[in-house]
Every structure is written in C-alpha cells, then in structure tokens.
Amino acid sequence: LGNLDYLIESGATVSLGSAVLSNTTGTLTVRGNLQVGSPHPGGAIQLVNQGNLHISGERIFESGSTLEYNGVAAQCIGEGHPATPTVNLICSNPSGITLLKAVVVGDLDVVSDVNTQTFPITIGGDFSVAPGANFNPQDIILVGGEEQYITATGILLRDLIVNKSSDDVHLAEDMRISRALTIESSNTLFHS
C-alpha cells in the first residue's frame, strides 16, 4: 500500500481473479482490459473499497477499455461499474452474473449466463450473445452514432428501444421481441 497510480495500457490485460488492487492514495486508469473475479455480493467493482478495487483516488475507464467479469463463483455488477457507452463489457463467468443496477456499455459480449433482473442495458456499440448463454434482458436500449451489429440467436427481448443519434443497426440473426420494438430515432435503418 502507499501512493500508487495504476495504469492499464491499451492492449494490456490485467486479470485480478479474486485478488484486490489497492492503494492508500492514487488513481486507477484503464485503457486496456481489466478482468475482475470477485464474488462480493455488492459487485466486483463498487463505489466503496470492496470487491476487486480498493482505490482511494479517481477510477478512470477510458473510451475503448474493456471490463470482463470472469470469476469462477457467481458475480454481481454493482454501483461501481462505470456508466459510459464507450467502455466495453464482457460477461464470461461460467457460474453466472447478476445485475444490481442499470448498465450502460460500449460493446456487450455475453458468453455466460446473465440475470438482468428488471434492469435495462444501454448499449453504444455492438451486442452479441453466445449460443447457449442464458440471457434474459428486459430492456435493451441502443444508442450512439456508430453502426451497431447484433448477433444474439435464440434470445427473447421484452423491449428493444433504438434511440441513436445516427447510423444503422444490423441484425446478424433472427431475434424475438415479446412486447415492443420502439424506434425513437428518425434516421436509423435496420438491416438483416
């Protein structure tokens, strides 16, 4: 412990497992990939010093960085997870992941089971669900000004809401929506 500034550079991957990254003073800047595995019930990343990060200073997750929840015991995504549509999220924990809040992400890759409860997920990038992953989203909200690609065979969405500033949405495979497809943006095209 001490005055430590942590920097995970673009292209680098730091895998914490259930270990703790901590300091007395200093910051954490993530430009690359940070893998977290803490099974703490409040989440692997929290606003307080619990879970994987015990950082006293600012936590900066830069555009294009990736957070991967890849523990071996069940995990939660809690209040400390950054809410920005430019930070990517990979859910690859074989024991499953549960959301404790609404989540805003860049790219979303669902490789393992994810329980969203009733929380929406806002996606600013691409969205993929691996075959066999149990993923039960209530609301998926697509935002941003880039082309977005959706690959999610076999999932059932309750609501898909498209509210993009520009560009198109590409569906790579069939998708089922049980309640509503809402296109709020006036300049979005769907391609399948």
GUMI-156717 format. One record per residue (C-alpha): residue number from 1; residue in three letters; x, y, z. Coordinates in Angstrom, 1 decimal, padded with zeros to 4 digits. Last residue first. Example, Ala and Ser with C-alpha at 12.3 -4.5 7.8 and 13.67 -1.06 7.14 Angstrom:
<atom k="2" r="ser" X="013.7" Y="-001.1" Z="007.1"/>
<atom k="1" r="ala" X="012.3" Y="-004.5" Z="007.8"/>
This chain:
<atom k="192" r="ser" X="-031.0" Y="-008.1" Z="-041.5"/>
<atom k="191" r="his" X="-030.7" Y="-004.4" Z="-041.8"/>
<atom k="190" r="phe" X="-032.5" Y="-001.8" Z="-039.7"/>
<atom k="189" r="leu" X="-032.3" Y="001.8" Z="-040.6"/>
<atom k="188" r="thr" X="-032.0" Y="004.7" Z="-038.2"/>
<atom k="187" r="asn" X="-032.6" Y="008.4" Z="-039.0"/>
<atom k="186" r="ser" X="-035.7" Y="009.3" Z="-037.0"/>
<atom k="185" r="ser" X="-034.5" Y="008.0" Z="-033.7"/>
<atom k="184" r="glu" X="-037.2" Y="006.7" Z="-031.3"/>
<atom k="183" r="ile" X="-037.5" Y="003.3" Z="-032.8"/>
<atom k="182" r="thr" X="-039.5" Y="001.2" Z="-030.4"/>
<atom k="181" r="leu" X="-039.7" Y="-002.6" Z="-030.8"/>
<atom k="180" r="ala" X="-042.2" Y="-003.8" Z="-028.3"/>
<atom k="179" r="arg" X="-043.5" Y="-006.7" Z="-026.2"/>
<atom k="178" r="ser" X="-042.1" Y="-010.2" Z="-026.8"/>
<atom k="177" r="ile" X="-039.2" Y="-009.4" Z="-029.1"/>
<atom k="176" r="arg" X="-037.5" Y="-012.4" Z="-030.8"/>
<atom k="175" r="met" X="-034.3" Y="-012.1" Z="-032.8"/>
<atom k="174" r="asp" X="-033.3" Y="-013.6" Z="-036.1"/>
<atom k="173" r="glu" X="-029.6" Y="-013.4" Z="-036.9"/>
<atom k="172" r="ala" X="-027.0" Y="-010.8" Z="-038.0"/>
<atom k="171" r="leu" X="-029.2" Y="-007.9" Z="-037.2"/>
<atom k="170" r="his" X="-027.5" Y="-004.6" Z="-038.4"/>
<atom k="169" r="val" X="-028.4" Y="-001.3" Z="-036.8"/>
<atom k="168" r="asp" X="-027.8" Y="001.9" Z="-038.8"/>
<atom k="167" r="asp" X="-026.3" Y="005.4" Z="-038.4"/>
<atom k="166" r="ser" X="-027.2" Y="008.5" Z="-036.4"/>
<atom k="165" r="ser" X="-028.1" Y="010.0" Z="-033.0"/>
<atom k="164" r="lys" X="-029.5" Y="006.6" Z="-031.9"/>
<atom k="163" r="asn" X="-032.5" Y="005.9" Z="-029.8"/>
<atom k="162" r="val" X="-033.5" Y="002.3" Z="-030.6"/>
<atom k="161" r="ile" X="-035.5" Y="000.6" Z="-027.9"/>
<atom k="160" r="leu" X="-035.8" Y="-003.2" Z="-027.9"/>
<atom k="159" r="asp" X="-038.3" Y="-004.5" Z="-025.4"/>
<atom k="158" r="arg" X="-039.0" Y="-007.9" Z="-023.8"/>
<atom k="157" r="leu" X="-036.1" Y="-009.5" Z="-025.5"/>
<atom k="156" r="leu" X="-036.0" Y="-013.2" Z="-026.2"/>
<atom k="155" r="ile" X="-032.7" Y="-014.8" Z="-027.0"/>
<atom k="154" r="gly" X="-032.3" Y="-017.5" Z="-029.6"/>
<atom k="153" r="thr" X="-029.5" Y="-016.1" Z="-031.7"/>
<atom k="152" r="ala" X="-028.0" Y="-012.9" Z="-030.5"/>
<atom k="151" r="thr" X="-025.7" Y="-011.2" Z="-033.0"/>
<atom k="150" r="ile" X="-026.4" Y="-007.5" Z="-033.1"/>
<atom k="149" r="tyr" X="-024.2" Y="-005.1" Z="-035.1"/>
<atom k="148" r="gln" X="-024.2" Y="-001.4" Z="-034.5"/>
<atom k="147" r="glu" X="-023.2" Y="001.4" Z="-036.9"/>
<atom k="146" r="glu" X="-022.0" Y="004.4" Z="-034.9"/>
<atom k="145" r="gly" X="-023.8" Y="007.5" Z="-033.6"/>
<atom k="144" r="gly" X="-024.8" Y="006.3" Z="-030.2"/>
<atom k="143" r="val" X="-027.7" Y="004.5" Z="-028.5"/>
<atom k="142" r="leu" X="-029.4" Y="001.1" Z="-028.5"/>
<atom k="141" r="ile" X="-031.6" Y="000.3" Z="-025.5"/>
<atom k="140" r="ile" X="-032.1" Y="-003.3" Z="-024.4"/>
<atom k="139" r="asp" X="-035.0" Y="-003.7" Z="-022.0"/>
<atom k="138" r="gln" X="-035.9" Y="-006.9" Z="-020.0"/>
<atom k="137" r="pro" X="-032.9" Y="-008.9" Z="-020.7"/>
<atom k="136" r="asn" X="-033.0" Y="-012.7" Z="-020.0"/>
<atom k="135" r="phe" X="-029.6" Y="-014.1" Z="-021.0"/>
<atom k="134" r="asn" X="-028.9" Y="-017.9" Z="-020.7"/>
<atom k="133" r="ala" X="-025.8" Y="-018.4" Z="-022.8"/>
<atom k="132" r="gly" X="-026.2" Y="-021.4" Z="-025.1"/>
<atom k="131" r="pro" X="-025.2" Y="-019.7" Z="-028.3"/>
<atom k="130" r="ala" X="-023.0" Y="-016.7" Z="-027.5"/>
<atom k="129" r="val" X="-024.8" Y="-013.3" Z="-027.1"/>
<atom k="128" r="ser" X="-023.5" Y="-010.3" Z="-029.1"/>
<atom k="127" r="phe" X="-024.1" Y="-006.6" Z="-029.0"/>
<atom k="126" r="asp" X="-022.1" Y="-004.0" Z="-030.8"/>
<atom k="125" r="gly" X="-021.6" Y="-000.4" Z="-029.6"/>
<atom k="124" r="gly" X="-023.5" Y="002.2" Z="-027.5"/>
<atom k="123" r="ile" X="-025.5" Y="-000.3" Z="-025.5"/>
<atom k="122" r="thr" X="-028.0" Y="000.6" Z="-022.7"/>
<atom k="121" r="ile" X="-029.0" Y="-002.3" Z="-020.5"/>
<atom k="120" r="pro" X="-032.2" Y="-002.1" Z="-018.6"/>
<atom k="119" r="phe" X="-032.6" Y="-003.5" Z="-015.1"/>
<atom k="118" r="thr" X="-035.5" Y="-005.8" Z="-014.3"/>
<atom k="117" r="gln" X="-033.4" Y="-008.8" Z="-013.1"/>
<atom k="116" r="thr" X="-030.5" Y="-008.7" Z="-015.6"/>
<atom k="115" r="asn" X="-029.6" Y="-012.3" Z="-015.0"/>
<atom k="114" r="val" X="-026.5" Y="-013.1" Z="-017.1"/>
<atom k="113" r="asp" X="-025.5" Y="-016.7" Z="-018.1"/>
<atom k="112" r="ser" X="-022.2" Y="-016.9" Z="-020.0"/>
<atom k="111" r="val" X="-020.6" Y="-015.5" Z="-023.2"/>
<atom k="110" r="val" X="-022.5" Y="-012.2" Z="-023.3"/>
<atom k="109" r="asp" X="-020.4" Y="-009.6" Z="-025.2"/>
<atom k="108" r="leu" X="-021.6" Y="-006.0" Z="-024.9"/>
<atom k="107" r="asp" X="-019.8" Y="-003.3" Z="-026.8"/>
<atom k="106" r="gly" X="-020.0" Y="000.2" Z="-025.3"/>
<atom k="105" r="val" X="-021.8" Y="-000.1" Z="-022.0"/>
<atom k="104" r="val" X="-024.5" Y="001.5" Z="-019.8"/>
<atom k="103" r="val" X="-025.9" Y="-000.8" Z="-017.0"/>
<atom k="102" r="ala" X="-029.0" Y="-000.5" Z="-014.9"/>
<atom k="101" r="lys" X="-028.3" Y="-001.7" Z="-011.4"/>
<atom k="100" r="leu" X="-027.7" Y="-004.9" Z="-009.4"/>
<atom k="99" r="leu" X="-027.1" Y="-007.0" Z="-012.4"/>
<atom k="98" r="thr" X="-026.5" Y="-010.7" Z="-011.9"/>
<atom k="97" r="ile" X="-023.6" Y="-012.8" Z="-013.4"/>
<atom k="96" r="gly" X="-023.3" Y="-016.5" Z="-013.9"/>
<atom k="95" r="ser" X="-021.3" Y="-019.5" Z="-012.7"/>
<atom k="94" r="pro" X="-019.4" Y="-019.8" Z="-016.0"/>
<atom k="93" r="asn" X="-018.3" Y="-016.1" Z="-015.7"/>
<atom k="92" r="ser" X="-017.8" Y="-014.7" Z="-019.2"/>
<atom k="91" r="cys" X="-019.7" Y="-011.4" Z="-019.3"/>
<atom k="90" r="ile" X="-017.7" Y="-009.0" Z="-021.4"/>
<atom k="89" r="leu" X="-018.3" Y="-005.2" Z="-021.1"/>
<atom k="88" r="asn" X="-016.9" Y="-002.4" Z="-023.2"/>
<atom k="87" r="val" X="-016.5" Y="001.2" Z="-022.1"/>
<atom k="86" r="thr" X="-017.7" Y="003.8" Z="-024.6"/>
<atom k="85" r="pro" X="-021.4" Y="004.0" Z="-023.6"/>
<atom k="84" r="thr" X="-020.5" Y="005.1" Z="-020.1"/>
<atom k="83" r="ala" X="-021.9" Y="004.1" Z="-016.8"/>
<atom k="82" r="pro" X="-018.8" Y="002.7" Z="-014.9"/>
<atom k="81" r="his" X="-019.4" Y="-000.3" Z="-012.7"/>
<atom k="80" r="gly" X="-019.1" Y="000.9" Z="-009.1"/>
<atom k="79" r="glu" X="-022.8" Y="000.5" Z="-008.4"/>
<atom k="78" r="gly" X="-022.9" Y="-003.2" Z="-008.9"/>
<atom k="77" r="ile" X="-022.3" Y="-006.0" Z="-011.5"/>
<atom k="76" r="cys" X="-022.7" Y="-009.2" Z="-009.5"/>
<atom k="75" r="gln" X="-020.7" Y="-012.4" Z="-009.6"/>
<atom k="74" r="ala" X="-021.3" Y="-016.2" Z="-009.2"/>
<atom k="73" r="ala" X="-018.1" Y="-018.1" Z="-008.4"/>
<atom k="72" r="val" X="-015.4" Y="-018.8" Z="-011.0"/>
<atom k="71" r="gly" X="-014.8" Y="-015.1" Z="-011.9"/>
<atom k="70" r="asn" X="-014.8" Y="-013.7" Z="-015.4"/>
<atom k="69" r="tyr" X="-016.4" Y="-010.3" Z="-015.3"/>
<atom k="68" r="glu" X="-014.6" Y="-008.5" Z="-018.1"/>
<atom k="67" r="leu" X="-014.2" Y="-004.8" Z="-018.2"/>
<atom k="66" r="thr" X="-012.9" Y="-003.4" Z="-021.5"/>
<atom k="65" r="ser" X="-011.4" Y="000.0" Z="-022.4"/>
<atom k="64" r="gly" X="-012.4" Y="001.7" Z="-025.7"/>
<atom k="63" r="ser" X="-013.1" Y="005.1" Z="-024.1"/>
<atom k="62" r="glu" X="-011.2" Y="005.4" Z="-020.9"/>
<atom k="61" r="phe" X="-012.2" Y="003.9" Z="-017.5"/>
<atom k="60" r="ile" X="-010.9" Y="006.4" Z="-014.9"/>
<atom k="59" r="arg" X="-011.1" Y="005.5" Z="-011.2"/>
<atom k="58" r="glu" X="-010.2" Y="008.5" Z="-009.0"/>
<atom k="57" r="gly" X="-008.5" Y="008.1" Z="-005.7"/>
<atom k="56" r="ser" X="-008.7" Y="005.7" Z="-002.8"/>
<atom k="55" r="ile" X="-008.6" Y="002.5" Z="-004.9"/>
<atom k="54" r="his" X="-009.8" Y="-000.7" Z="-003.2"/>
<atom k="53" r="leu" X="-010.9" Y="-002.5" Z="-006.4"/>
<atom k="52" r="asn" X="-011.6" Y="-006.2" Z="-006.6"/>
<atom k="51" r="gly" X="-014.7" Y="-006.3" Z="-004.3"/>
<atom k="50" r="gln" X="-014.9" Y="-003.8" Z="-001.5"/>
<atom k="49" r="asn" X="-013.4" Y="-000.3" Z="-001.1"/>
<atom k="48" r="val" X="-016.6" Y="001.7" Z="-001.7"/>
<atom k="47" r="leu" X="-018.0" Y="002.7" Z="-005.1"/>
<atom k="46" r="gln" X="-018.0" Y="-000.9" Z="-006.1"/>
<atom k="45" r="ile" X="-016.5" Y="-003.1" Z="-008.7"/>
<atom k="44" r="ala" X="-016.7" Y="-006.9" Z="-008.2"/>
<atom k="43" r="gly" X="-020.3" Y="-006.4" Z="-007.0"/>
<atom k="42" r="gly" X="-022.2" Y="-005.9" Z="-003.8"/>
<atom k="41" r="pro" X="-022.4" Y="-009.6" Z="-003.2"/>
<atom k="40" r="his" X="-018.6" Y="-010.0" Z="-003.4"/>
<atom k="39" r="pro" X="-017.8" Y="-012.8" Z="-005.9"/>
<atom k="38" r="ser" X="-014.6" Y="-011.0" Z="-007.0"/>
<atom k="37" r="gly" X="-013.5" Y="-012.1" Z="-010.5"/>
<atom k="36" r="val" X="-012.4" Y="-008.9" Z="-012.3"/>
<atom k="35" r="gln" X="-010.7" Y="-008.8" Z="-015.7"/>
<atom k="34" r="leu" X="-009.4" Y="-005.4" Z="-016.7"/>
<atom k="33" r="asn" X="-008.6" Y="-004.9" Z="-020.4"/>
<atom k="32" r="gly" X="-006.9" Y="-001.8" Z="-021.9"/>
<atom k="31" r="arg" X="-007.2" Y="001.9" Z="-021.2"/>
<atom k="30" r="val" X="-007.9" Y="001.6" Z="-017.5"/>
<atom k="29" r="thr" X="-006.7" Y="004.4" Z="-015.2"/>
<atom k="28" r="leu" X="-006.6" Y="003.8" Z="-011.5"/>
<atom k="27" r="thr" X="-005.7" Y="006.6" Z="-009.1"/>
<atom k="26" r="gly" X="-003.5" Y="007.4" Z="-006.1"/>
<atom k="25" r="thr" X="-003.6" Y="007.3" Z="-002.3"/>
<atom k="24" r="thr" X="-003.6" Y="004.4" Z="000.1"/>
<atom k="23" r="asn" X="-003.6" Y="001.9" Z="-002.6"/>
<atom k="22" r="ser" X="-005.4" Y="-001.3" Z="-003.6"/>
<atom k="21" r="leu" X="-005.9" Y="-003.9" Z="-006.4"/>
<atom k="20" r="val" X="-007.6" Y="-006.9" Z="-004.7"/>
<atom k="19" r="ala" X="-007.3" Y="-010.5" Z="-005.8"/>
<atom k="18" r="ser" X="-010.4" Y="-012.6" Z="-006.7"/>
<atom k="17" r="gly" X="-009.2" Y="-013.1" Z="-010.2"/>
<atom k="16" r="leu" X="-007.3" Y="-009.9" Z="-010.9"/>
<atom k="15" r="ser" X="-006.6" Y="-010.4" Z="-014.6"/>
<atom k="14" r="val" X="-004.8" Y="-007.4" Z="-016.1"/>
<atom k="13" r="thr" X="-004.8" Y="-007.3" Z="-019.9"/>
<atom k="12" r="ala" X="-002.7" Y="-004.9" Z="-022.0"/>
<atom k="11" r="gly" X="-003.6" Y="-003.7" Z="-025.5"/>
<atom k="10" r="ser" X="-004.3" Y="-000.1" Z="-024.3"/>
<atom k="9" r="glu" X="-002.4" Y="000.5" Z="-021.1"/>
<atom k="8" r="ile" X="-003.5" Y="-000.5" Z="-017.6"/>
<atom k="7" r="leu" X="-002.3" Y="002.4" Z="-015.4"/>
<atom k="6" r="tyr" X="-002.2" Y="002.2" Z="-011.6"/>
<atom k="5" r="asp" X="-001.2" Y="005.3" Z="-009.5"/>
<atom k="4" r="leu" X="000.3" Y="004.3" Z="-006.2"/>
<atom k="3" r="asn" X="000.8" Y="006.3" Z="-003.1"/>
<atom k="2" r="gly" X="001.0" Y="003.6" Z="-000.5"/>
<atom k="1" r="leu" X="000.0" Y="000.0" Z="000.0"/>
